[in-house]
Amino acid sequence: MCHVSMVVQSVLRDMITSPDSILNKNYTELKARVDRQAEIMVKQQQFLEALDRKERESNIVILGVPEENEALDGAMTDKDKIGKIWSQIGVAGVGGTHRRLGNNTSSGTRRRPILFTLADKNQRSLILDNASCLKTSGSDFNRIYIKRDVHPSVRREWKRLREAEMTEKARLENAGCTIRLDTRERKLYRDADVIDSWNPQFFLDHHSK
């Protein structure tokens, strides 16, 4: 009985360790299939992101603009307030359409973002480059920010990775290690090891405006 048990153990060991065993061949094939599916998902993710960037390339988001019941340097309508902002950053001839994002609130404590769609998308870079001027433009404007229009899921994923970077840097066990987020590769490194990376599924799961 003991001999039979030893034989069974030997067979099982060979099944696990032998590269030619059916078990290992199946595992290798399954791993290759999973890796291929992951590669396809990454490419799908990149394609969806490229489409979304194309849709948003004429958009900017303006944050911190007082609501309709509040004045901005004497302006009361959003159109006039946006015009004041263009003047402050020194960009003339900006045309386009705008709308507030989110529901209006009677309390007035929350200033809803403004989505501005530029008539000339080529003006976006100039506006974004000059947006930092608002920080030194006085109390009416120094809490107003202009940003690219980015998909909410993209924004959440970058936020997650940056928070993960801060968390890893704060870990005592990482003392002496280099923790860095490579934004080009979209990977978080501990020294030379990848410890986190861009999630290729989030965009598919949360494809909302």
SULHURA-V440089 format. One record per residue. N is the residue number from 1. PHI is phi as a letter, one per 20 degrees, with the letter a starting at -180 (999 if undefined). D_CENTER is the distance of its C-alpha to the mean C-alpha in Angstrom with 2 decimals. Layout:
BEGIN
n=N phi=PHI d_center=D_CENTER
n=N phi=PHI d_center=D_CENTER
END
This chain:
BEGIN
n=1 phi=999 d_center=61.87
n=2 phi=f d_center=60.28
n=3 phi=f d_center=60.57
n=4 phi=f d_center=58.78
n=5 phi=f d_center=55.94
n=6 phi=f d_center=55.64
n=7 phi=f d_center=55.61
n=8 phi=f d_center=52.86
n=9 phi=f d_center=50.78
n=10 phi=f d_center=51.42
n=11 phi=f d_center=50.35
n=12 phi=f d_center=47.14
n=13 phi=f d_center=46.44
n=14 phi=f d_center=47.02
n=15 phi=f d_center=44.70
n=16 phi=e d_center=41.89
n=17 phi=e d_center=42.56
n=18 phi=f d_center=44.00
n=19 phi=f d_center=41.57
n=20 phi=e d_center=43.90
n=21 phi=f d_center=43.87
n=22 phi=f d_center=42.66
n=23 phi=f d_center=40.25
n=24 phi=f d_center=38.54
n=25 phi=f d_center=38.59
n=26 phi=f d_center=36.91
n=27 phi=f d_center=34.26
n=28 phi=f d_center=33.67
n=29 phi=f d_center=33.45
n=30 phi=f d_center=31.06
n=31 phi=f d_center=28.76
n=32 phi=f d_center=28.84
n=33 phi=f d_center=28.01
n=34 phi=f d_center=25.03
n=35 phi=f d_center=23.74
n=36 phi=f d_center=24.29
n=37 phi=f d_center=22.46
n=38 phi=f d_center=19.41
n=39 phi=f d_center=19.65
n=40 phi=f d_center=20.00
n=41 phi=f d_center=16.94
n=42 phi=f d_center=14.82
n=43 phi=f d_center=16.55
n=44 phi=f d_center=16.07
n=45 phi=g d_center=12.29
n=46 phi=f d_center=12.49
n=47 phi=f d_center=15.02
n=48 phi=f d_center=13.18
n=49 phi=f d_center=10.19
n=50 phi=f d_center=13.09
n=51 phi=f d_center=14.89
n=52 phi=f d_center=12.26
n=53 phi=f d_center=11.88
n=54 phi=f d_center=15.67
n=55 phi=f d_center=16.03
n=56 phi=d d_center=14.13
n=57 phi=f d_center=15.61
n=58 phi=e d_center=18.31
n=59 phi=d d_center=16.34
n=60 phi=c d_center=15.67
n=61 phi=d d_center=15.20
n=62 phi=d d_center=17.94
n=63 phi=d d_center=17.77
n=64 phi=n d_center=20.93
n=65 phi=f d_center=23.50
n=66 phi=g d_center=26.54
n=67 phi=f d_center=27.32
n=68 phi=g d_center=30.29
n=69 phi=e d_center=32.76
n=70 phi=c d_center=31.84
n=71 phi=e d_center=32.82
n=72 phi=c d_center=30.89
n=73 phi=l d_center=33.53
n=74 phi=n d_center=35.93
n=75 phi=e d_center=33.72
n=76 phi=d d_center=33.47
n=77 phi=e d_center=31.70
n=78 phi=f d_center=28.03
n=79 phi=g d_center=29.27
n=80 phi=f d_center=31.39
n=81 phi=f d_center=28.79
n=82 phi=f d_center=26.34
n=83 phi=f d_center=29.34
n=84 phi=f d_center=29.94
n=85 phi=f d_center=26.42
n=86 phi=g d_center=26.96
n=87 phi=f d_center=30.26
n=88 phi=f d_center=28.86
n=89 phi=e d_center=26.44
n=90 phi=m d_center=29.20
n=91 phi=d d_center=27.84
n=92 phi=d d_center=30.51
n=93 phi=m d_center=30.82
n=94 phi=e d_center=27.41
n=95 phi=d d_center=27.81
n=96 phi=q d_center=25.71
n=97 phi=d d_center=25.06
n=98 phi=b d_center=23.30
n=99 phi=b d_center=22.74
n=100 phi=f d_center=21.71
n=101 phi=d d_center=18.88
n=102 phi=n d_center=20.19
n=103 phi=e d_center=23.78
n=104 phi=f d_center=26.22
n=105 phi=c d_center=27.55
n=106 phi=f d_center=31.12
n=107 phi=f d_center=30.56
n=108 phi=m d_center=28.85
n=109 phi=e d_center=26.88
n=110 phi=d d_center=23.48
n=111 phi=e d_center=22.61
n=112 phi=f d_center=20.51
n=113 phi=f d_center=17.99
n=114 phi=d d_center=19.50
n=115 phi=e d_center=17.95
n=116 phi=d d_center=20.00
n=117 phi=d d_center=20.50
n=118 phi=f d_center=22.31
n=119 phi=f d_center=25.50
n=120 phi=d d_center=24.99
n=121 phi=f d_center=21.46
n=122 phi=f d_center=22.82
n=123 phi=f d_center=23.06
n=124 phi=f d_center=19.36
n=125 phi=f d_center=19.30
n=126 phi=f d_center=22.43
n=127 phi=f d_center=21.21
n=128 phi=f d_center=18.05
n=129 phi=f d_center=20.32
n=130 phi=e d_center=22.84
n=131 phi=f d_center=20.71
n=132 phi=f d_center=21.46
n=133 phi=f d_center=25.07
n=134 phi=f d_center=24.44
n=135 phi=f d_center=24.40
n=136 phi=d d_center=28.07
n=137 phi=d d_center=29.18
n=138 phi=n d_center=30.80
n=139 phi=f d_center=30.12
n=140 phi=f d_center=29.55
n=141 phi=c d_center=26.51
n=142 phi=f d_center=25.13
n=143 phi=d d_center=22.82
n=144 phi=d d_center=21.34
n=145 phi=c d_center=18.01
n=146 phi=d d_center=16.79
n=147 phi=c d_center=13.20
n=148 phi=f d_center=11.70
n=149 phi=e d_center=11.13
n=150 phi=c d_center=7.57
n=151 phi=g d_center=7.39
n=152 phi=g d_center=7.22
n=153 phi=f d_center=5.98
n=154 phi=f d_center=2.77
n=155 phi=f d_center=3.21
n=156 phi=f d_center=5.13
n=157 phi=f d_center=4.25
n=158 phi=f d_center=3.75
n=159 phi=f d_center=6.50
n=160 phi=f d_center=8.23
n=161 phi=f d_center=8.64
n=162 phi=f d_center=9.85
n=163 phi=f d_center=12.04
n=164 phi=f d_center=13.29
n=165 phi=f d_center=14.25
n=166 phi=f d_center=16.15
n=167 phi=f d_center=17.78
n=168 phi=f d_center=18.98
n=169 phi=f d_center=20.36
n=170 phi=e d_center=22.27
n=171 phi=f d_center=23.91
n=172 phi=f d_center=27.57
n=173 phi=f d_center=27.73
n=174 phi=e d_center=25.28
n=175 phi=g d_center=27.69
n=176 phi=n d_center=28.52
n=177 phi=e d_center=25.48
n=178 phi=e d_center=22.85
n=179 phi=d d_center=19.37
n=180 phi=b d_center=16.73
n=181 phi=d d_center=13.10
n=182 phi=e d_center=13.44
n=183 phi=f d_center=10.44
n=184 phi=f d_center=12.54
n=185 phi=e d_center=13.26
n=186 phi=m d_center=10.02
n=187 phi=c d_center=12.67
n=188 phi=d d_center=14.03
n=189 phi=d d_center=17.75
n=190 phi=d d_center=20.85
n=191 phi=l d_center=23.28
n=192 phi=e d_center=23.27
n=193 phi=e d_center=21.99
n=194 phi=e d_center=18.55
n=195 phi=d d_center=17.89
n=196 phi=a d_center=14.33
n=197 phi=b d_center=11.88
n=198 phi=g d_center=8.89
n=199 phi=e d_center=10.02
n=200 phi=f d_center=11.32
n=201 phi=e d_center=12.55
n=202 phi=f d_center=9.89
n=203 phi=f d_center=9.59
n=204 phi=f d_center=13.38
n=205 phi=e d_center=13.90
n=206 phi=c d_center=12.00
n=207 phi=e d_center=12.65
n=208 phi=c d_center=13.41
n=209 phi=f d_center=13.40
END
